Amino acid sequence: MTLSPHTTSVDHPEADTSLLSEILLGLTSEPKMLPSKLLYDARGSELFERITRLPEYYLTRTEKKLLEARAADIVASVPVEAGRSRALVEFGASDESKAISLLDAPESHFLAYLAIDISPSVLGPIRTRMQVSHPQITVETLLADFLQPLTLPEPFNEMHMVAFLPGSTVGQFSPAAVVQFLENVRGSLTGAAPPAFVIGTDQCRDPGRVLAAYDDSAGVSSAFNLNILAHVNNLAHCDLDLNRFARKVLWNPREERVEMHLESRSAQSTQIAEHPIRFAEGETIRIGVSYKYGKERFLSIAAAAGWSSAGFWQDSEKLFAIHLLQAS
């Protein structure tokens, strides 16, 4: 198949209705919670980008060095089907910088790149930049919640699709949710050849180092977490007061995860879609977790979803790992 380089965008307008339902369900549950994907509106994405450059945040620089050093090995480990081009499908593509490490690797065979993200503010700039930097590659974007089953653009069905989820994104989900996500990906990437998956995992389980990464001295992480309430206000047309919430970050040793909460400083209330939402003083909203998956634990989760290991790379300190999975 021959593809000429172009850029297109596929939007899911029903996403806002779905998000409103999730917000209402989360804030009427006991205990209260909000899905971590709501952290990434335009402002949240900007704040998270700042977090990745902070000295305490070891993840991004560790992963970047690992990707740069091993991209050629990673790409070379993906089976090649003679005469068939590859497509890189990135989940949660806030920007294309990590994908480029794989796209530009020698003998990568990538002819197309699909960026999937829930934030429309990041997808347009990705298309624009890629048109300039990689005019030889077909670029498509998909505005969607990648935790749900997806239908990919038709041209990808004739290609060998390689999924890509960098960073510690997979750590935001419980083991059961990771199994479901990996099953969804395997079902969505129904291309001409069994898909592969390049996926990053944060392995650091040193509480001091981990908590510092999520609670920086400059307060950027705190602003990032509190911004979820501003996003909820915009989506649900409510009036949550950011100044009346405090942020708490905890290490859960049993689950090997960081937990992020917002705590109500006083009794307060708001209304969402005619439903009253009340907070007692000291009541919390869990807004995110970050599991730290060791190699064996993650591979057992992947196996439960029908994936097997085809490659594994980690940095010298064993802080971060990159897995190459193959659909069984």
N, C-alpha and C positions, 0 to 999 in steps of 0.2 A: 504494500500500500504506500502511496505517496501523499504526504501532507505538505501543504505550503504553509509557511509561518504566518500565523494570524493571532488575534486575541479576541476572545469572546467572554461573556459573563452570563452565568445562569443564576437567577435569583429565586429565593423561596419567600414570597410575601407573607405566607401564613406563619412565618417564624414568630412574629410579634404576639399573635394570639396564643401560640403554644407557650411562649415565655411568660405571658401574663398568668396562664393557668399554673405554671410551675411556681411562680412567685406566690400566688394565693395559697397553693397547697403547702409550700414550705413555711409560710408565715402563720399558718393556722395549725401546723403540726406541733407535736410535743416530743422533744424540744424543737424550737424553731431552727430553720436552716434555709439557706439560699444556694442555688447551684453555682459552682465556682465560675462557670462560663460567663456569668453576669459581671464578673470583674473586668471583662475585656470590651468595654465600649471604647470610643475614640480616646477619651481621657485616660481610661484604665490602661489601654495599650501603650499610650505614651509614658505613663508612669512605670509600667513594667519594663519598658525599654531602658528607662533610667536605672531601674533596679539591677538589670543585667550588667551594668557598667560599674556598680559599687564594689569597693574592695572586699566587703564581707561575702559577696555573692560569688562563690567559687564555681558554680555550676556552668555558667555560660563560657567562661574562659577555658575551663577544663575541657568541656565538650568541643569547643572550637579547635583547640590544639589537637585533640584526638581525631577529629574529623579531617583536619588538614593533613595529619600524618598518615592516616589509614584509609582515606577515601578511595585510592586506587585499589587497595586490597579488598575493600568492601564491595566495590563495583565488580571487581574481577571474580568475586565469590558467588555472584548471582548467575545462575545458569543462563547461557545464551542459546536461543533457538535460532538456527541458521535462517537468514533471510527475514527475520522479524525484528522490528524496532521496539525499543522500550519507551514506556511513558512513566515518568516520576509523578506520583500522586501524593501531595503533601497535605496532611491533616493538621489543622490549626496553624495555617501558614501566615503568621503575623508579618513576616517579611521573607524574602527569598534567599537571604544570605547563606543559610546553611544548606539549602538545596543546591546552590551553585557549586558547592564543594563536590557533590556527586555528579551534577550535570557536566562539570568541566573535567572530571577525572579521565585519564587516558582510556580509550576504548570503552567509553561508557555506553555507547549505542542509544543514548536518549534522544528521541526526536520530538517529544512533547512533554509538557509540564502542566499539571493541574493543581492549582492552589485552592484549598477548601478552608473557609473560615466563617465564623459566625458574625464577624465585625465587617460591615461593608466599607468602613473607612480605610481598611488596609488593602483590600483587593484591587481597587483602582490604581493606587500607586505601584503595586506589584506589576500589573499589566504594563504600565507606562515605562517603568524601569527595565523590564525584561525586553520590551520592544527595542530599546536602545542597546542594551548589553548583550542580548542573545537573539538577534533577529532571525537566526537560522532555526530556532525552536518554536513550535506551535505552543502558545500559552493560552490556557483557558482557566477561568475562575468559577468557583461554585460557592454561593452564599448559602450556608447550611449549617445545621448542628450535626457535627460529624459523629456524635454518639448514636445517631439514629441510622437505620438502613438507608443507603443512598443509591440513586440511579445516576451513573456517570454519563457524561456526554458520549454519544454514539461512536465517534471515531476511536475512542479508547478501547472499544471491544475487539478491535482487530490487532491490538498491540499487546506486548508482554508488560503488564503493569507491576510496578514496584512501589509499594506504599512506603511512606516516610513520615515518621512522627518523632521529631528531634526534641531536645530539651528534656525536662522532667515531667512533661504533660501527662504521661500515663500514670504518674504518681498521684494525680488529683482524683483518681478513681479507686474505689474499693476493689479487692481482688475479684469479687463476683461481677462488678461492673466492667472490669478489664476483660474478663472472659466473654461477656456479652459483646463488648466493643470489638474484640478480635474476631468473634464469630460474624458480626455484621460486616467487618471489612472483608473477610473471606468470601461472604456472600455477595458483596457489592462489586468486588473486583473480578467479575466473571468474564475475563478476557480470553484471548486465544490460547493462553498458556497459564499454568498454575501460578498464582501471584507470589511475590516475595515481599518481605516487610523489613525495612530498616528502622529500628526503634531504639530510642535512648532511654536509659534508666539511671536515676540517681541512686548510688549505692551507699553513700555516706550515712553512718548511723552513730556518729559522735554527737551527742546532744548539744554540747557547747558550740561546735562548729556549725551545726545545722541551724540552731536557734538564732545565731548571729546573722546567718544568711537571710533569715525571714524577719528579722527585727533590727534593721540597720540603725546606726547611730544618727544618720541624717534625717530619719523619719519618712523616707520615701515609701517604704513598705506599709507604714501606717496610713499614709495618704491613699495609697493604692487600695488597701482594704476598705477604708471608709468610703471611697468613691463608689463602691457597689450600691450604697444607699442612694446616691445621686442618680445612678443608672435606674434603680428601681423607681424612684420618683418620676423620672421621665417616662418610663414604660407604663407605669400603673397610675400615673396622674395622682400621686399621693404626696404627703408633706412630711416625710421622715426628716428629723432634724439631726444632721451629722454631728453637731456639737453636743448632743445629748447621748452619744454613744462613745464608749472607750474600746480600745482594741486589746485583745489578749492572744498571746501565742504560746502554745504548750507543746511539749514533747510527750507522746504517748509511747512508752517503752514496750508495752505488750503488743501493740499493733505496728510498732516501728514506723511511726508517722508523726509529722508535724500537724497540729490542729490550729486553725485560725478562727477566732470568734470575735463578735462585736457584743459588748455588754451595755445594756441600758443603764444610764446613770441615774434614772429616776422613773417613776411610773409615768407612762405616756401612751398615746393611742393615735391611730390614723385610720383611714378607710380605703379599701381597695375594692373596686367593682361592687360597691354598696355593702361590702362585708367589713365590719369593724375589726381592727387588729389592735390588740392591747399588749403592752409590755409592762411587766412588774419591774420594780427597781432591782437591778442585779440580774435580770433575765438575759440570756444570751441568744445570739443567732450564730450558728456555725456556718461560716462562709467558704470554707475550704479545708482540704487536708492535702498532705503531700507524703505519700508512702515512699519509703526507701527500700527498693526491691533488690535484694541480693540475687546473684546469678541463678542459683538453683530454685529459689522461690519463684522468680519470674518465669523460668522455663517450665515449671510445673503448671503455672497458670496458662501459659501459651499452649502447652500440650492439651489442656482441657478444652481449648477452643479450636483444636485441629491444626496447630502449627508445630513444626519441629525446628530445632536449631540447625542453622547452616553456617554460622560464623559468630564469633564473639571477640570483642576488643575492649580493653579498658586502659585507663591511664596508670602510671606507675604507682600512684597512691591508692588506687582502686576506689576512687571517689565516684567515677562516672563510667558507664559502660554503654557500648553500642552492640545491639543484637541484630543478627540477620536471621530472619525466620523464613521458612518455606512452608507453603500450605501442604498439609499432609494429603 
